[in-house]
Amino acid sequence: MSDWLPSLNALRAFEATARLRSFTKAADELSVTPAAVKQLVGKLELAIGVPLLERRAGGMELTQVGAKGCVDLQIAFQHLFSAVKLMRSAKDSNRLVISVDPSLASSWLAPRLHGFKSVSPEVEVLVHASTDVVDLKTGFADVGIRFGVEDHGDLIAHRLFDERLVALCSPRLAEGPPAITRLEDLQHVAMLRWDLSEFEWATNTRKWNLWRTWLDAVGAGHITPGPGVKFNDYNIALQAAIAGQGMILGSLPVLKHLIDSGLLVDPFQVCATPKIGYDVVTSSEAMSRPCVTQFLAWIIQQDAPEPSVHP
């Protein structure tokens, strides 16, 4: 009896077809054509010397000979996939992928990341800035920073800071003329909006529609917001506010560095607190990696603005 092993591709094609009972489904899983799968299985049958699969009314069925090796093949491929995963994990053990909203990435995370690199220079950081919420259990990201989510399921979550919304503008716009000093002045100022401001997100206290709800929350519900430009990207709206084109609602914890640098001012010194906030989230599997625990320990220590600024 020969110990010669047939083609690994032929063995994989046979295993997938036997498990899925279909050349077409096996082809979809292996990203090849059904004809290619059928040809590979045929080569394996030729090498073994007997049919391994036969077509029945319900799909492909194993022959007696095919059934003899099918289970061991499935176990073998599981071991192969596991071995490759372990090697990739070892290679990427110091690679940290952070999923974060683009506006938070540019305004809050990016200006602080040098602090993490100074304490963990060996960690390779990749910031994946996207509005999509990735699956931290099966996706490629190790850590996510999420806003406004009250239930993270069985993921590990830690609150970074609560949201505190304030109305901001450039110092030049606030100084006027006309000067912006009272909430009533908002009726005569361009109000910058973005796509999110047209939607509502539910919390356990109220639904937020940004400008309209913000005015209600700070006791200025009688004021009708002035007209203004709407953007599809918050970062662009923020740049418009810095350029003096209007007022924008912003997160005090996120935009504190722009206020401290004098690019934006809060002329009213009032804020709304929607009882939601920003959480850093990860999975229990990712927590086994040192680079993830190092990042969590660092980011949890990042300071939010002093609460005394806005009562």
C-alpha positions in Angstrom: 0.0 0.0 0.0 1.4 3.4 -1.0 1.8 6.2 1.6 1.7 8.9 -1.1 -0.7 11.7 -0.3 -3.0 13.2 -2.9 -3.2 16.9 -3.6 -4.1 19.0 -0.5 -6.5 21.0 -2.8 -8.2 17.8 -3.8 -8.6 16.7 -0.2 -10.0 20.0 0.8 -12.4 20.0 -2.1 -13.6 16.5 -1.2 -14.0 17.5 2.5 -16.0 20.6 1.7 -18.3 18.8 -0.7 -18.8 15.9 1.7 -19.7 18.3 4.5 -21.9 20.5 2.5 -23.3 17.8 0.2 -23.0 20.1 -2.8 -20.3 21.0 -5.4 -21.9 24.5 -5.6 -21.8 25.2 -1.9 -18.3 23.8 -1.6 -17.3 26.1 -4.5 -18.7 29.1 -2.7 -16.8 28.3 0.5 -13.5 27.7 -1.4 -14.0 30.7 -3.8 -13.7 28.6 -6.9 -16.1 27.3 -9.5 -18.3 24.2 -9.1 -16.5 22.7 -12.1 -13.1 23.1 -10.4 -14.4 21.4 -7.2 -15.8 18.5 -9.3 -12.5 18.2 -11.1 -10.5 18.1 -7.9 -12.8 15.5 -6.3 -12.5 13.4 -9.5 -8.7 13.6 -9.3 -8.9 12.4 -5.7 -11.2 9.5 -6.7 -8.8 8.6 -9.4 -5.9 8.6 -7.0 -7.8 6.4 -4.4 -9.1 4.2 -7.1 -12.8 4.2 -6.2 -15.8 6.7 -6.1 -16.0 8.7 -2.9 -19.2 10.6 -3.6 -22.4 9.8 -5.5 -25.3 11.9 -6.5 -28.6 11.2 -4.8 -32.0 13.0 -4.8 -31.1 15.1 -1.8 -27.6 16.0 -3.0 -24.1 14.4 -2.9 -23.7 11.5 -0.6 -20.6 9.7 0.7 -19.9 6.2 -0.5 -18.7 3.6 2.0 -15.1 4.3 1.1 -15.6 8.0 1.2 -17.2 7.8 4.7 -14.1 6.0 6.0 -11.8 9.0 5.7 -14.2 11.9 5.9 -14.3 12.5 9.6 -10.5 12.3 10.0 -10.1 14.7 7.1 -12.5 17.2 8.8 -10.5 16.9 12.0 -7.2 17.3 10.1 -8.4 20.5 8.4 -9.6 21.9 11.7 -6.1 21.3 13.1 -4.5 23.0 10.0 -6.8 26.1 10.4 -6.0 26.2 14.1 -2.2 26.0 13.5 -2.3 28.8 10.9 -4.4 31.0 13.3 -1.9 30.4 16.1 1.0 31.4 13.8 -0.8 34.5 12.6 -1.7 35.5 16.2 1.9 35.1 17.2 3.0 37.3 14.3 0.5 39.9 15.2 0.8 39.7 19.0 2.0 43.3 19.2 -0.4 44.6 16.6 -3.4 46.5 18.0 -6.4 47.4 15.8 -8.7 50.1 17.3 -12.2 50.6 15.7 -13.4 54.2 16.3 -15.7 56.8 14.8 -13.8 59.1 12.5 -14.8 62.3 14.4 -13.7 60.8 17.7 -10.5 59.4 16.1 -9.4 62.8 14.8 -10.6 65.0 17.6 -9.8 63.0 20.7 -7.9 59.8 20.1 -5.2 60.8 17.6 -3.9 63.8 19.6 -3.4 61.4 22.6 -2.0 58.3 20.9 1.6 59.5 21.3 1.1 59.0 25.0 0.3 55.4 24.5 3.3 54.9 22.2 5.6 56.5 24.7 4.7 53.8 27.3 4.3 50.9 24.9 6.6 51.6 21.9 6.7 48.0 20.9 2.9 47.9 20.0 2.0 48.5 16.4 -1.2 50.6 16.4 -3.7 50.6 13.5 -6.6 53.0 13.9 -9.6 51.9 11.9 -11.7 55.0 11.6 -15.2 54.2 10.4 -18.8 54.7 11.3 -19.4 51.0 11.0 -19.7 49.1 14.3 -17.4 46.0 13.9 -18.0 42.7 15.5 -15.2 42.5 18.1 -15.6 38.7 18.5 -15.2 37.7 14.9 -13.9 40.8 13.2 -10.4 42.1 12.8 -10.5 44.8 15.4 -9.2 44.2 19.0 -10.7 47.2 20.7 -13.7 49.5 19.9 -14.6 52.9 21.2 -18.3 53.3 21.0 -20.8 56.1 21.7 -24.3 55.9 23.0 -24.5 52.1 23.4 -26.1 51.2 26.7 -25.8 47.4 26.3 -22.6 45.8 24.9 -23.8 42.2 25.5 -21.2 40.0 26.9 -18.3 42.2 25.7 -16.0 43.8 28.3 -16.8 47.6 28.4 -15.5 50.5 30.5 -16.9 54.0 30.5 -14.3 56.5 29.4 -16.5 59.6 30.0 -20.1 60.7 29.9 -21.3 62.9 27.1 -21.7 66.7 27.7 -22.9 68.7 24.7 -22.1 72.4 24.4 -22.6 75.0 21.7 -19.3 76.1 20.2 -18.1 78.7 17.7 -14.9 80.5 16.7 -13.8 83.4 19.0 -14.2 85.8 16.0 -17.8 84.8 15.6 -18.5 85.1 19.3 -17.0 88.6 19.5 -19.1 89.9 16.6 -20.4 92.2 15.6 -23.0 91.3 16.7 -21.6 89.6 19.8 -22.9 86.2 20.8 -23.5 86.2 24.5 -27.0 84.9 25.1 -28.8 81.8 24.0 -31.4 84.1 22.3 -28.6 85.2 19.9 -28.8 81.7 18.3 -31.8 82.9 16.3 -29.5 85.1 14.3 -26.5 82.8 13.9 -26.0 80.1 11.3 -26.4 76.6 12.9 -24.1 74.0 11.5 -25.7 70.6 11.1 -24.6 67.2 9.9 -26.3 64.0 9.0 -26.5 62.7 12.6 -28.3 65.8 13.7 -31.3 64.8 11.5 -31.7 61.5 13.4 -32.7 60.5 16.9 -31.1 58.0 19.2 -33.0 56.7 22.2 -31.7 56.7 25.7 -33.4 55.8 28.9 -34.4 59.4 29.5 -35.3 61.0 26.2 -34.8 61.0 22.4 -32.1 63.3 21.1 -32.4 65.3 17.9 -29.4 67.4 18.7 -30.0 71.2 18.1 -33.8 71.0 18.9 -33.4 68.7 21.9 -30.3 70.5 23.1 -32.2 73.8 23.3 -35.0 72.1 25.3 -32.5 70.5 27.6 -30.8 73.8 28.5 -34.1 75.6 29.1 -34.2 77.5 25.8 -36.9 75.5 24.0 -38.6 78.7 23.0 -35.7 79.6 20.6 -36.0 78.7 17.0 -32.5 77.8 15.6 -31.3 79.8 12.7 -30.6 78.4 9.2 -27.3 77.0 8.3 -25.3 74.6 6.2 -25.7 70.9 6.6 -22.7 68.5 6.1 -22.5 64.8 5.7 -19.3 64.6 7.8 -19.0 66.0 11.3 -15.3 66.8 10.8 -16.1 69.1 7.9 -18.8 70.8 10.0 -16.2 71.2 12.7 -13.8 72.9 10.4 -16.5 75.2 9.2 -17.2 76.2 12.8 -13.4 76.9 13.4 -13.5 79.0 10.3 -16.3 81.2 11.8 -19.1 80.0 9.6 -21.6 79.2 12.4 -22.3 77.5 15.7 -21.9 73.7 16.2 -22.9 71.3 18.9 -19.9 69.5 20.2 -18.8 67.1 22.9 -17.0 68.9 25.7 -14.8 65.9 26.6 -13.9 65.2 22.9 -13.3 68.8 21.8 -11.6 70.1 25.0 -8.2 70.5 23.2 -9.8 72.8 20.6 -11.3 75.0 23.4 -8.0 75.0 25.3 -6.1 76.1 22.2 -8.5 78.9 21.6 -9.8 77.6 18.2 -13.4 77.3 19.6 -15.2 79.0 22.5 -18.3 78.2 24.5 -20.1 81.6 24.7 -23.0 80.4 26.8 -21.3 78.1 29.4 -24.2 75.7 29.5 -24.3 72.0 28.6 -26.7 69.2 28.1 -26.1 65.7 29.5 -28.0 63.0 27.7 -26.9 60.2 30.1 -24.9 58.4 27.5 -21.2 58.4 26.9 -18.1 56.9 25.3 -17.1 53.3 26.2 -14.0 51.4 25.3 -15.0 47.8 24.5 -13.2 44.6 23.8 -13.7 40.8 24.0 -12.5 38.3 26.6 -10.4 36.6 23.9 -8.6 39.9 23.0 -8.0 40.6 26.7 -5.5 37.6 26.7 -3.1 39.7 24.6 -0.8 42.0 26.5 -1.0 44.8 23.9 -4.8 45.0 24.5 -4.5 45.1 28.3 -1.8 47.8 28.0 -4.0 49.9 25.8 -7.0 49.6 28.1 -4.9 50.5 31.2 -3.7 53.6 29.3 -6.9 54.8 27.8 -8.9 54.4 31.0 -6.5 56.9 32.7 -7.1 59.6 30.1 -8.6 62.7 31.7 -12.0 64.2 30.8 -12.6 67.9 31.4 -13.2 69.1 34.9 -16.9 68.9 35.7 -16.9 72.3 37.4 -16.6 74.0 34.0 -20.2 73.4 33.2 -22.5 72.7 36.1 
